[in-house]
Amino acid sequence: MKKSLIRGIMSLSCFLFLISACSDSHKAGARTYPEVIYATIGDKTVWSFCELIDHNRVNTEGNIYPITPTSIYLSSYNTLNNKEAKLITELPLVESVAENGREILTRVRKITPADNNWIVVEKYLAAKDWNQGHVKLIAINLDNRNQLEIATGAYSGGRHFGYSVRENYIFWASEHLEETVEAAIMNLNTGKKQELPNVKLGSEITISSGLILADGKAIKLEI
């Protein structure tokens, strides 16, 4: 009940703040609207904002995709107002451009808090058709705005990817046709990475007393 109430408050706050930014464009039937992804850290809220366009109505691009860079803000709890918020960073709209001119766009899908004021941002990168995209994880420190590139993965073509955040550590793993491609852990405070041989996607990871426990199997923590 409490979580539902909080979600309702946040949704209302988003709506009251963003409704002025929401615009319906009737040119060729396209529609634009804002997208907010948020997470709470104590008495603060960290949130991202970008604007999307929907071409589905006219079937020109075939999907919804971002048309502005994504800004990440830090606000007081349940306050999504960019005039009162601290701008942490702005992620580029275009992540990369292929040789054929195909632009790969950035859209934030999830923000996960970690210890020592780190957040892990899950970006989804894809072209305007929004098919066959892939995930890129980055970490951002809210105090000094330092960024770390963590890992990339995909959810298509027999590929699977997953991650979890434990204190100031992030674990991730990727598979292709049920074979593990990579399994690793990173210490966000140092940026150091440790490979985890024989650990699989979906493994239960805990960290205690200098050890990584992966499905109960102990591995020495070296980072």
C-alpha positions as CSV (number, residue, x, y, z in Angstrom):
1,M,0.0,0.0,0.0
2,K,2.8,2.4,1.0
3,K,4.7,1.8,-2.3
4,S,1.6,2.2,-4.3
5,L,0.9,5.6,-2.6
6,I,4.5,6.8,-3.2
7,R,4.2,5.7,-6.9
8,G,0.9,7.7,-7.1
9,I,2.5,10.8,-5.6
10,M,5.5,10.6,-7.9
11,S,3.3,10.0,-10.9
12,L,1.2,13.1,-9.9
13,S,4.3,15.2,-9.4
14,C,5.7,14.1,-12.8
15,F,2.4,15.0,-14.4
16,L,2.0,18.4,-12.7
17,F,5.6,19.3,-13.6
18,L,5.8,17.9,-17.0
19,I,2.4,18.6,-18.5
20,S,3.6,22.0,-19.6
21,A,6.4,20.3,-21.5
22,C,4.2,17.7,-23.1
23,S,3.2,18.7,-26.6
24,D,1.0,17.0,-29.2
25,S,2.2,17.6,-32.7
26,H,-0.4,17.0,-35.3
27,K,2.1,17.2,-38.1
28,A,1.9,13.9,-40.0
29,G,0.1,12.5,-36.9
30,A,3.2,12.4,-34.7
31,R,3.0,12.9,-31.0
32,T,5.7,14.0,-28.5
33,Y,5.7,13.6,-24.7
34,P,8.2,13.5,-21.8
35,E,9.6,10.5,-20.2
36,V,10.9,10.4,-16.5
37,I,12.8,7.6,-14.8
38,Y,13.5,8.0,-11.1
39,A,14.9,6.4,-8.0
40,T,15.0,7.6,-4.4
41,I,18.2,7.9,-2.3
42,G,17.4,8.7,1.3
43,D,15.6,12.1,1.3
44,K,16.6,12.8,-2.4
45,T,15.3,11.8,-5.8
46,V,17.5,11.2,-8.8
47,W,15.7,11.3,-12.1
48,S,16.2,11.5,-15.8
49,F,14.2,13.4,-18.4
50,C,14.0,13.3,-22.1
51,E,11.3,13.8,-24.8
52,L,10.0,11.0,-27.0
53,I,8.2,11.0,-30.3
54,D,5.6,8.5,-31.4
55,H,5.4,7.9,-35.2
56,N,3.3,4.8,-34.8
57,R,0.2,6.6,-35.9
58,V,1.5,7.4,-39.3
59,N,3.7,4.3,-39.6
60,T,6.8,6.2,-40.8
61,E,9.4,5.1,-38.3
62,G,7.5,2.2,-36.7
63,N,8.2,3.0,-33.1
64,I,8.7,5.4,-30.2
65,Y,12.2,6.9,-29.8
66,P,13.9,9.9,-28.0
67,I,14.3,13.2,-29.8
68,T,16.2,15.1,-27.0
69,P,19.3,14.3,-24.9
70,T,18.6,12.8,-21.5
71,S,19.3,15.0,-18.5
72,I,19.9,13.5,-15.1
73,Y,18.9,15.6,-12.0
74,L,19.1,15.4,-8.2
75,S,16.2,16.9,-6.3
76,S,14.7,16.8,-2.8
77,Y,12.4,13.9,-2.2
78,N,9.4,13.6,-4.5
79,T,10.2,16.9,-6.2
80,L,10.7,16.7,-10.0
81,N,11.3,20.3,-10.9
82,N,14.3,21.1,-13.0
83,K,14.3,24.7,-11.9
84,E,15.0,23.6,-8.3
85,A,17.1,20.5,-9.2
86,K,20.8,20.0,-9.5
87,L,21.8,18.9,-13.0
88,I,24.2,16.0,-12.7
89,T,24.9,15.3,-16.3
90,E,23.4,15.3,-19.8
91,L,23.7,12.1,-21.8
92,P,24.1,12.5,-25.6
93,L,21.1,11.8,-27.7
94,V,23.2,10.1,-30.3
95,E,25.5,7.4,-28.8
96,S,27.2,6.6,-32.1
97,V,26.8,6.7,-35.9
98,A,27.3,3.7,-38.2
99,E,29.2,3.9,-41.5
100,N,25.8,3.9,-43.3
101,G,24.7,7.0,-41.3
102,R,22.4,5.0,-39.0
103,E,22.2,6.8,-35.7
104,I,22.2,4.9,-32.4
105,L,20.0,6.8,-29.9
106,T,20.2,6.8,-26.1
107,R,17.2,6.2,-23.8
108,V,17.5,5.6,-20.0
109,R,15.5,2.6,-18.8
110,K,16.5,2.3,-15.1
111,I,18.4,4.0,-12.4
112,T,19.7,2.0,-9.4
113,P,21.3,3.6,-6.3
114,A,24.5,2.3,-4.9
115,D,26.6,3.2,-1.9
116,N,28.7,6.4,-1.6
117,N,26.3,8.4,-3.8
118,W,26.8,6.3,-6.9
119,I,24.0,5.5,-9.2
120,V,24.0,2.8,-12.0
121,V,22.2,3.9,-15.1
122,E,20.9,1.4,-17.6
123,K,20.8,2.8,-21.1
124,Y,19.1,1.2,-24.0
125,L,20.8,2.0,-27.3
126,A,19.0,1.5,-30.6
127,A,18.2,3.1,-34.0
128,K,14.9,4.8,-34.7
129,D,13.2,1.5,-35.5
130,W,14.1,0.6,-31.8
131,N,14.8,-3.1,-32.8
132,Q,17.9,-5.1,-32.2
133,G,19.2,-2.6,-29.6
134,H,21.6,-3.3,-26.7
135,V,22.1,-2.3,-23.1
136,K,24.9,-0.2,-21.8
137,L,25.6,0.3,-18.1
138,I,27.3,3.3,-16.7
139,A,27.8,4.6,-13.1
140,I,27.7,8.2,-12.1
141,N,28.9,9.7,-8.8
142,L,26.4,12.3,-7.7
143,D,29.0,14.3,-5.7
144,N,31.8,14.7,-8.2
145,R,29.9,13.7,-11.4
146,N,32.6,11.1,-12.3
147,Q,31.4,8.4,-14.7
148,L,32.4,4.8,-15.2
149,E,31.6,2.6,-18.2
150,I,30.7,-0.8,-16.8
151,A,29.4,-3.2,-19.4
152,T,27.3,-3.8,-22.5
153,G,24.9,-6.6,-23.3
154,A,21.9,-7.6,-25.5
155,Y,18.5,-9.2,-25.2
156,S,18.1,-10.4,-28.8
157,G,19.5,-13.0,-31.1
158,G,19.8,-15.6,-28.4
159,R,21.6,-13.2,-26.1
160,H,20.7,-12.4,-22.5
161,F,22.1,-9.9,-20.0
162,G,21.5,-9.2,-16.4
163,Y,23.1,-7.3,-13.5
164,S,22.6,-6.5,-9.8
165,V,24.0,-3.8,-7.4
166,R,25.4,-4.8,-4.0
167,E,26.5,-1.8,-1.9
168,N,29.3,-0.2,-4.0
169,Y,29.7,-3.3,-6.2
170,I,27.9,-4.2,-9.4
171,F,27.8,-7.7,-10.8
172,W,26.8,-8.5,-14.4
173,A,26.7,-11.5,-16.7
174,S,25.8,-12.1,-20.3
175,E,25.0,-15.3,-22.3
176,H,24.7,-16.2,-25.9
177,L,22.8,-19.4,-26.7
178,E,23.0,-20.4,-23.0
179,E,26.8,-20.1,-23.0
180,T,28.3,-17.5,-20.6
181,V,30.1,-14.8,-22.5
182,E,31.1,-12.8,-19.5
183,A,30.6,-12.7,-15.8
184,A,32.3,-10.0,-13.7
185,I,32.1,-7.6,-10.8
186,M,33.2,-4.0,-10.4
187,N,34.1,-1.9,-7.4
188,L,32.5,1.5,-8.2
189,N,34.8,3.3,-5.7
190,T,37.9,2.2,-7.5
191,G,36.6,1.4,-11.0
192,K,38.4,-2.0,-10.8
193,K,36.9,-5.1,-12.4
194,Q,37.2,-8.7,-11.5
195,E,36.3,-11.6,-13.9
196,L,34.3,-14.4,-12.3
197,P,34.9,-17.7,-14.1
198,N,32.2,-20.3,-13.9
199,V,29.6,-17.8,-12.6
200,K,26.4,-17.7,-14.6
201,L,23.7,-15.3,-15.5
202,G,21.1,-15.3,-12.7
203,S,23.5,-16.4,-10.0
204,E,22.8,-15.2,-6.5
205,I,25.6,-12.9,-5.5
206,T,26.5,-11.7,-2.0
207,I,29.6,-10.1,-0.6
208,S,30.9,-10.6,2.9
209,S,34.3,-10.6,4.7
210,G,36.4,-10.3,1.6
211,L,34.5,-13.0,-0.3
212,I,32.1,-13.2,-3.2
213,L,29.5,-15.8,-2.7
214,A,28.0,-16.9,-6.0
215,D,25.2,-19.4,-5.4
216,G,27.0,-20.3,-2.2
217,K,30.4,-20.8,-3.9
218,A,33.1,-18.7,-2.3
219,I,35.4,-16.6,-4.5
220,K,38.1,-14.3,-3.1
221,L,37.3,-10.6,-3.6
222,E,40.3,-9.0,-5.2
223,I,39.1,-5.5,-6.0
